[in-house]
Amino acid sequence: MTVTIVGSQLGDEGKGALVDRWGGDADVVVRYQGGDNAGHTVVEGGDEYKLSLVPSGAVRGKVGILGNGCVVNPRTLFEELDTLRERGLDPDVRVARRAHVILPYHRVLDGIEETVKADDDAGEEVGTTGRGIGPTYEDKAGRRGVRVADLLEPDVLRAKLEYAVPQKRALVERVYGLDIQGSENEAAFDVDALFEEFVAVGERLADEGMTVNCSDYLYRRAQAGDRIMFEGAQGTHIDVDHGNYPFVTSSNPTAGAAAVGSGTGITTVGSGEVVGIVKAYLSRVGAGPLPTELDGDADEEALADEIREKGGEFGTVTGRPRRIGWLDLPMVRHAARVSGFTGLAVNHVDVLAGLEELKVCTAYELDGEEIDTVPTSTERWERCEPIYREFDTWEEVDWTTVAAEGYDALPEATKAYLSFLAEETETPVYAVGVGPDREETIEVTNPFEVEG
C-alpha cells in the first residue's frame, strides 16, 4: 500500500503536517525530489520541528529515505539529524546511493546566477533559495554530477572533482568575470578541500549505515507488506514540467515523480492513494504570476497582512514573507489532473475565520474567453483575470475543540466552502487542517484505510 502526498499549489500548503499525521500509519516515508530548499514544519504536542531535508516521518520514528530524485546537501542533512538527536529523537534516515550531492560550488553558482538575472533587464529572476538546487540538477542532467555512491569510493570522488571543479572555476572567472583566488568562496573551488570534506561525509554515511539501493530497498519493503508514503516537496505549480516555467523549481513535485525519484514501479505507486494538499487560500514565495494576489488598494494589502500574520506566512527556509491571494481553483484543478488526486487535504481554514470577506477564484477570463484551468505559458497566465465567487465567512471558534469533535463540528460556512472545493475538483476531502499541531487536523478518511 502506498500513499503519495502532493502539493497542489506553489508549495507551503502544509504537506508536512499531513505526512506527520498519516506517517504514523506508514512504515517508510520517502522524499522523492527536491533538496533542502523544501521547508516543512511538524508540530507535535506544541513542539515545533522545522525541517528542510529530513523526511517529515522522522518525527514519528519512521524510516525516512531521501530517494534518488533528491539532491542532498550533507551539511544540512547532518545538521538536522544532530539537532533532532539533541531534542531526544532517534531519526532513522537513509540516503539513496543514486541521489546527487549538492557541493559548495553549486551554492555559490546559484547565488551568482540569480544576481545576474536580477541585474539583466532581459533576464527573469526566479527567486531561488540560493541553496544550489538548480545547479546540482543541471550537473545531473549534464552527466557531470557527484552521487552519494561516489562519496563511498575516494578514488572515484577525486576523479569526478578533478573533472568538474576546473569547469566551475572557469565559469565563474571567465564568464561571470569574478575572482576566486583570495575570495570567501575559494574553498568551494578547491579540489583538495572538497575532497577532504566529502570523503569524511562518505565515511560517516558508511559508518552509520545510511546509504541504500533505494529501488531494491523499497521493493523488498513493499513485498513484505509494508506501507510506504511518498512525500513530495514544493508544489505542482513550480514543477519544472507542469508549473509556470521559468518560475519553477528544478524537479518534479507531481505524483508521477514518486516512481522515478524512488525507483518504485509505476504500477505500485499508481495503485495507491494520491492526496493533494490545498491551502484554503494562496501563498507564494518568489516571483511569478499570482492572479488572485491581494495587492491592490490599501484594504486588500491590509487583508493580505492579516492573513499573512495569522497564517505565519513566512518561508520556513528563507524567512521571506509570502505573497497572499484567494484560493485559485484553476490551479487546484490542474494539480488534480496532473497527479490524479484520489483525495484532498485542506489546511489553514482557521486562518480565514473572522475575515470581512471571502472569495474563491472559480475560473479565469483570458482574452475574452473563460477558462477553467491554468494556461500553459507564463505569459498567458499573467494576462488572466480571476472570476470570483463570494462565500459566507465564518467566525472564530475554539478550533482545538472542533478538531477533537470532528468534521461535523466545523462551522456550516466552512463545510459549504469545503464541499464546493470537493465538487469543483471532483475529489473528496480526506482531511481538514484547523491548526498546526498534529491533533488539529480533522481526519475524514485515512488514505491507508481506503479499500482498493
C-alpha positions in Angstrom: 0.0 0.0 0.0 1.3 3.4 -0.9 0.2 7.0 -0.3 1.7 9.9 -2.2 1.4 13.4 -0.7 1.5 16.2 -3.3 1.3 20.0 -3.0 -1.4 21.3 -5.2 -0.3 25.0 -5.3 3.0 26.7 -5.0 4.5 25.0 -2.0 3.8 25.9 1.6 0.5 24.1 1.7 1.2 22.3 4.9 2.3 18.9 3.5 4.5 18.2 6.5 1.5 18.2 8.8 -0.3 15.5 6.8 2.9 13.4 6.3 3.3 13.6 10.0 -0.3 12.7 10.7 -0.6 9.8 8.3 3.0 8.9 8.5 2.1 7.2 11.8 0.4 4.5 9.8 3.4 4.2 7.4 6.4 2.0 7.8 8.6 4.1 5.4 8.4 7.7 4.4 10.2 8.7 1.2 11.2 12.1 -0.2 11.3 11.7 -4.0 12.6 15.1 -5.2 14.0 18.4 -4.2 16.6 19.3 -1.6 17.0 21.5 1.4 15.0 24.2 -0.3 11.9 22.5 0.8 10.8 23.7 4.2 8.3 21.7 6.1 7.2 22.2 9.7 5.9 19.5 12.0 4.2 20.4 15.3 3.7 17.7 17.9 2.3 18.5 21.4 3.2 22.1 20.9 6.8 21.3 20.0 7.8 22.6 16.5 10.3 20.9 14.3 11.4 22.8 11.2 12.9 20.6 8.6 14.2 21.2 5.1 15.7 17.9 4.1 15.0 15.1 6.5 11.6 13.5 5.7 8.8 14.6 8.0 8.2 11.0 9.1 11.4 11.2 11.2 9.5 12.9 14.0 7.2 9.8 14.1 10.1 7.4 14.4 9.6 6.0 10.9 12.3 5.1 8.4 12.9 8.1 6.3 14.5 7.9 2.8 15.9 10.6 0.6 15.3 9.0 -2.8 17.4 9.1 -6.0 15.3 12.0 -7.2 16.6 14.2 -4.4 19.7 16.4 -4.3 21.4 16.1 -0.9 23.4 18.7 0.9 25.3 16.6 3.5 25.9 19.6 5.7 22.2 20.2 6.0 21.4 16.6 6.5 23.9 16.1 9.3 22.9 19.4 11.0 19.2 18.4 11.0 19.9 14.9 12.2 22.2 16.1 15.0 19.5 18.7 16.1 16.8 16.1 16.2 19.0 13.9 18.3 19.8 16.7 20.7 16.0 17.1 21.1 15.7 13.5 22.2 14.6 11.9 18.9 16.4 9.0 17.1 15.8 9.6 13.4 16.5 6.6 11.1 17.2 8.3 7.7 18.7 6.5 4.7 20.0 8.2 1.5 19.8 6.7 -2.0 23.2 6.0 -3.4 21.9 7.3 -6.8 21.0 10.6 -5.3 23.1 13.6 -6.4 25.2 15.6 -3.9 25.0 19.4 -3.5 28.6 20.7 -3.4 29.7 24.1 -2.1 30.3 25.4 -5.6 26.7 24.7 -6.5 25.5 27.1 -3.8 28.0 29.8 -5.0 26.9 29.4 -8.6 23.2 29.6 -7.6 23.7 33.0 -5.9 25.8 34.3 -8.8 23.3 33.3 -11.5 20.3 34.7 -9.6 22.1 38.0 -9.1 23.0 38.2 -12.8 19.3 37.5 -13.8 18.2 40.3 -11.4 20.6 42.8 -12.9 19.9 41.9 -16.5 16.9 43.7 -18.0 16.3 40.7 -20.3 16.6 38.1 -17.6 13.9 36.6 -15.4 14.7 36.4 -11.7 13.2 33.2 -10.4 13.6 33.8 -6.7 15.5 30.7 -5.8 16.5 29.9 -2.2 20.2 30.1 -3.2 20.8 26.6 -1.9 22.4 25.1 -5.0 19.4 23.0 -6.1 19.2 24.2 -9.7 22.9 23.9 -10.4 23.1 20.4 -8.9 20.2 19.3 -11.1 21.9 20.9 -14.1 25.0 18.8 -13.4 22.9 15.7 -13.0 21.3 16.3 -16.5 24.8 17.2 -17.9 26.2 13.9 -16.6 28.9 15.6 -14.5 27.3 15.3 -11.1 28.6 13.6 -8.0 26.4 11.0 -6.5 26.2 9.7 -2.9 27.7 6.4 -4.1 30.8 8.4 -5.3 31.4 9.6 -1.7 31.9 6.0 -0.7 34.8 5.5 -3.1 37.6 8.0 -2.6 39.3 7.4 -6.0 36.1 7.9 -7.9 35.3 11.0 -5.9 38.6 12.6 -6.6 38.4 11.9 -10.3 35.0 13.4 -10.5 36.0 16.5 -8.6 39.1 16.9 -10.8 36.8 16.9 -13.8 34.1 19.2 -12.6 35.8 21.8 -10.4 38.0 23.4 -13.1 34.9 23.8 -15.3 33.1 25.5 -12.5 36.0 27.8 -11.7 36.4 28.8 -15.3 32.7 29.5 -15.5 32.9 31.9 -12.5 36.1 33.6 -13.6 35.8 33.7 -17.4 32.0 34.0 -17.9 31.0 36.0 -14.8 34.3 37.8 -14.5 34.7 37.2 -10.8 37.9 36.4 -8.9 38.0 33.1 -7.0 41.6 33.4 -5.7 41.6 35.0 -2.2 37.8 35.3 -2.1 35.5 34.0 0.6 34.4 31.3 -1.9 37.9 30.0 -2.7 37.5 26.7 -0.8 34.3 25.9 -2.8 36.5 25.6 -5.9 39.5 23.8 -4.3 39.7 20.1 -5.3 41.8 19.2 -2.2 39.5 20.9 0.3 36.4 19.5 -1.3 37.9 16.0 -1.4 38.8 16.1 2.3 35.4 17.3 3.4 33.4 14.9 1.3 35.5 11.8 1.9 34.7 12.4 5.5 31.0 12.7 4.6 31.2 9.3 2.9 32.9 7.8 5.9 30.1 9.0 8.2 27.4 7.8 5.9 29.1 4.4 5.7 29.8 4.2 9.5 26.1 4.9 10.3 24.8 2.6 7.6 22.8 5.4 6.0 23.1 4.6 2.3 20.7 2.3 0.4 20.0 1.0 -3.1 16.7 2.8 -2.9 14.8 0.8 -5.6 15.8 -2.5 -4.2 15.2 -1.5 -0.6 11.6 -0.2 -1.3 10.8 -3.2 -3.5 11.6 -5.5 -0.6 9.7 -3.4 1.9 6.6 -3.4 -0.4 6.9 -7.2 -1.0 6.9 -7.7 2.8 3.6 -5.8 3.0 5.0 -2.6 4.4 3.1 0.7 4.0 5.1 3.3 2.1 4.4 7.1 2.0 5.9 9.3 -0.7 6.5 12.9 0.4 6.6 15.5 -2.4 8.3 18.8 -1.8 7.2 22.2 -3.1 4.0 22.2 -5.2 2.6 21.4 -8.6 2.8 24.9 -10.0 6.6 25.1 -9.5 7.1 21.7 -11.2 9.7 22.1 -13.9 7.4 20.5 -16.5 3.9 21.3 -15.2 4.4 24.6 -13.4 4.6 28.2 -14.6 8.0 28.0 -16.2 10.6 29.6 -15.7 9.4 30.4 -12.2 9.8 26.8 -11.1 12.0 24.5 -9.1 14.3 22.1 -10.9 12.5 18.9 -10.2 9.0 17.3 -10.5 6.9 17.6 -7.3 3.9 16.0 -9.1 2.9 12.4 -8.2 4.4 10.8 -11.3 7.9 11.6 -10.0 7.3 9.4 -6.9 8.0 6.4 -9.1 11.0 7.9 -10.9 12.5 9.6 -7.9 12.4 6.5 -5.7 12.8 3.6 -8.2 9.5 2.2 -7.3 7.4 0.7 -10.1 4.7 3.0 -11.5 2.1 0.2 -11.0 3.0 0.2 -7.3 2.7 4.0 -6.9 -0.3 4.1 -9.2 -2.3 1.5 -7.3 -2.1 3.6 -4.1 -3.7 6.8 -2.9 -2.6 10.3 -4.1 -3.6 13.1 -1.7 -3.4 16.7 -2.9 -2.7 19.2 -0.1 -4.5 22.5 -0.5 -4.1 25.7 1.5 -7.6 27.3 1.9 -6.1 30.5 0.5 -3.0 31.0 -1.7 0.6 32.0 -0.8 3.8 32.2 -2.7 7.4 32.9 -2.1 9.3 34.4 -5.0 8.4 35.8 -8.4 5.9 34.7 -10.9 2.2 35.2 -11.7 -0.4 35.1 -9.0 -3.8 36.2 -10.5 -5.6 36.3 -7.1 -2.9 38.2 -5.2 -4.2 40.7 -2.7 -2.0 43.5 -3.7 -4.4 46.2 -5.0 -5.7 49.0 -2.8 -4.9 49.6 0.8 -7.8 47.4 2.0 -6.5 44.5 0.0 -3.0 44.9 1.3 -4.3 45.1 4.9 -6.2 41.9 4.3 -3.1 40.2 3.0 -1.2 41.3 6.0 -3.9 40.0 8.3 -3.8 36.6 6.6 0.0 36.5 6.5 0.3 37.2 10.2 -2.4 34.7 11.3 -1.1 32.0 9.0 2.6 32.6 9.8 3.2 33.0 6.1 7.0 33.4 6.1 9.2 30.9 4.3 10.4 28.0 6.6 13.8 28.0 4.8 14.3 31.7 3.9 12.0 33.6 6.3 10.8 35.7 3.4 7.2 37.0 3.7 4.9 35.1 1.3 2.6 36.8 -1.2 -1.1 36.2 -0.4 -4.1 35.6 -2.6 -7.5 34.0 -2.6 -7.9 30.3 -3.3 -7.4 29.7 -7.1 -9.5 26.7 -8.3 -8.0 26.6 -11.8 -4.7 25.9 -10.1 -6.1 23.1 -8.0 -7.9 21.6 -11.0 -4.7 21.5 -12.9 -2.9 19.8 -10.0 -5.6 17.3 -9.6 -5.5 16.3 -13.3 -1.7 16.2 -13.5 -1.3 14.0 -10.4 -4.6 12.1 -10.3 -5.7 13.0 -6.9 -7.8 10.5 -5.0 -8.4 12.8 -2.1 -7.8 16.4 -0.8 -6.5 17.7 2.5 -7.4 21.3 3.0 -5.3 23.3 5.5 -5.5 26.6 7.3 -9.2 27.0 7.3 -8.9 28.5 10.7 -6.8 31.4 9.3 -9.8 32.5 7.2 -12.0 32.8 10.3 -13.2 36.3 11.2 -12.5 37.9 7.8 -14.9 40.5 6.5 -15.0 38.9 3.1 -14.1 35.6 1.5 -13.7 34.8 -2.2 -12.6 31.9 -4.4 -11.4 32.2 -8.0 -13.5 29.7 -10.0 -12.2 30.4 -13.4 -10.2 33.0 -15.5 -11.0 35.4 -18.2 -8.3 35.3 -20.8 -8.5 37.5 -23.9 -12.3 37.5 -23.7 -12.6 33.7 -23.1 -13.5 31.9 -19.9 -11.1 29.0 -19.0 -11.2 26.7 -16.0 -7.5 25.7 -15.7 -4.1 27.3 -15.9 -2.7 28.2 -19.3 0.4 26.5 -20.5 2.6 29.7 -20.8 3.5 32.1 -18.0 2.8 35.0 -20.4 -0.8 33.9 -20.9 -1.2 33.2 -17.2 -0.1 36.8 -16.4 -2.9 38.1 -18.5 -5.6 36.1 -16.7 -8.2 38.0 -14.8 -9.8 35.9 -12.0 -13.5 35.3 -11.9 -14.7 35.2 -8.3 -17.4 33.6 -6.3 -18.1 35.1 -2.9 -18.7 32.9 0.2 -20.2 33.4 3.6 -17.4 33.9 6.2 -17.2 32.1 9.5 -16.4 33.3 13.0 -13.6 32.3 15.2 -14.3 29.2 17.2 -12.4 27.0 19.6 -10.5 25.1 16.9 -9.0 22.6 19.4 -12.5 21.6 20.4 -13.6 21.4 16.8 -10.6 19.2 15.9 -11.5 16.9 18.8 -15.2 16.6 17.8 -14.6 16.1 14.1 -15.9 17.3 10.8 -19.5 17.8 11.8 -18.3 20.4 14.4 -17.0 22.7 11.7 -19.0 25.9 11.1 -21.6 25.5 8.5 -20.0 28.1 6.3 -16.7 26.2 6.5 -18.3 23.0 5.4 -20.0 24.8 2.5 -16.6 26.1 1.4 -15.1 22.6 1.6 -18.0 21.0 -0.2 -17.7 23.4 -3.1 -14.0 22.7 -3.4 -14.6 18.9 -3.5 -17.3 19.3 -6.0 -15.4 21.6 -8.3 -12.3 19.3 -8.3 -14.3 16.0 -8.3 -12.2 14.9 -5.4 -13.4 14.1 -1.8 -11.9 15.9 1.2 -9.9 13.5 3.3 -8.7 15.9 6.0 -9.1 19.5 7.2 -6.4 21.4 9.0 -7.6 23.8 11.7 -4.2 24.4 13.4 -0.6 23.5 13.2 -0.5 20.7 15.8 -1.0 17.0 14.7 -4.1 16.8 16.8 -5.5 19.9 15.0 -6.1 18.0 11.7 -9.6 16.6 11.3 -9.4 13.3 9.6 -12.3 12.4 7.4 -10.7 9.5 5.6 -7.3 7.8 6.3 -5.8 7.1 2.9 -4.1 4.0 4.2 -7.5 2.6 5.0 -9.2 3.2 1.6 -10.4 0.0 0.1 -8.6 -0.7 -3.2 
